[in-house]
Amino acid sequence: MDHRFKADEWQSLRPEQQARRCRLMAEEAQELAKGAPTSVAEAYLRIAGEWLTLAREIEQAPGPKGR
């Protein structure tokens, strides 16, 4: 996985592609949490949770105007 975030690239993705990338980012954060000190692991897990929330929000959102 390419670990960068570019807004212009993101906006060109279909919602299902965006949601998939969010889930991949969540998986990466969860992996990082496994070997991190407790306080850092907790932060990674919060970030993973936010990526998963974003994925759900994207899937539930009505499509943008013009699509």
Rosetta blueprint (number, residue, H / E / L):
1 M L
2 D L
3 H L
4 R L
5 F L
6 K L
7 A H
8 D H
9 E H
10 W H
11 Q H
12 S L
13 L L
14 R L
15 P H
16 E H
17 Q H
18 Q H
19 A H
20 R H
21 R H
22 C H
23 R H
24 L H
25 M H
26 A H
27 E H
28 E H
29 A H
30 Q H
31 E H
32 L H
33 A H
34 K H
35 G L
36 A L
37 P L
38 T H
39 S H
40 V H
41 A H
42 E H
43 A H
44 Y H
45 L H
46 R H
47 I H
48 A H
49 G H
50 E H
51 W H
52 L H
53 T H
54 L H
55 A H
56 R H
57 E H
58 I H
59 E H
60 Q H
61 A L
62 P L
63 G L
64 P L
65 K L
66 G L
67 R L
